[in-house]
């Protein structure tokens, strides 16, 4: 199946309220353009430099999402164009994004990454740490970022009951924090679900799914 067919097949399965992020990391611009020509406008990358290179060469109506782990010293390379940063896991990183956003006179949307997996390799804040961050005076002073949702990555396992429990925990955390409204904090987006588990994620309340291999085929790491 072509990229266009894959994309249309997935879109036909998604409820209207679910946003599809096409995970295009490691894929050439020619592949992304096939998805673009099929109507896709939101792409997710996990390396800032690769995303910046693609932004330079591709149409400017694309929304670029940074879905990988973010190093603070690289924020400046995407601050002028990134649409949403998914993996924000510390107050320090929020401050850095805010600092760079000020230079470009813009507000950058962010998702707080909550650690839901049992694996040590996954980044993220605990639910309690997230509450502490958003309740802090330092957070309230950040005028050039806006936290619009939460993101989580489930354990890489065939045990779908465990994945479901992790998704439900994040939805519970989302609902718990949703009542808090600040100028720079208004939860609307719950980003969970990838190629292998997005139907389950949607059942658990996801409003944004990150799908790569089901659209573009297996990743090319070369």
VENGIHU-V731438 format. One record per helix or strand of 2 or more residues. SS is the DSSP state (@ for helix, = for strand). FROM is the first residue (numbers start at 1). LEN is the number of residues. If there is no record, write none. Layout:
ss & from & len
SS & FROM & LEN
SS & FROM & LEN
This chain:
ss & from & len
@ & 3 & 11
= & 19 & 5
@ & 29 & 9
= & 42 & 4
@ & 48 & 10
= & 63 & 4
@ & 72 & 6
= & 84 & 5
@ & 91 & 13
= & 108 & 7
@ & 127 & 9
@ & 137 & 4
= & 145 & 7
@ & 160 & 19
= & 185 & 7
@ & 198 & 6
= & 208 & 4
@ & 213 & 4
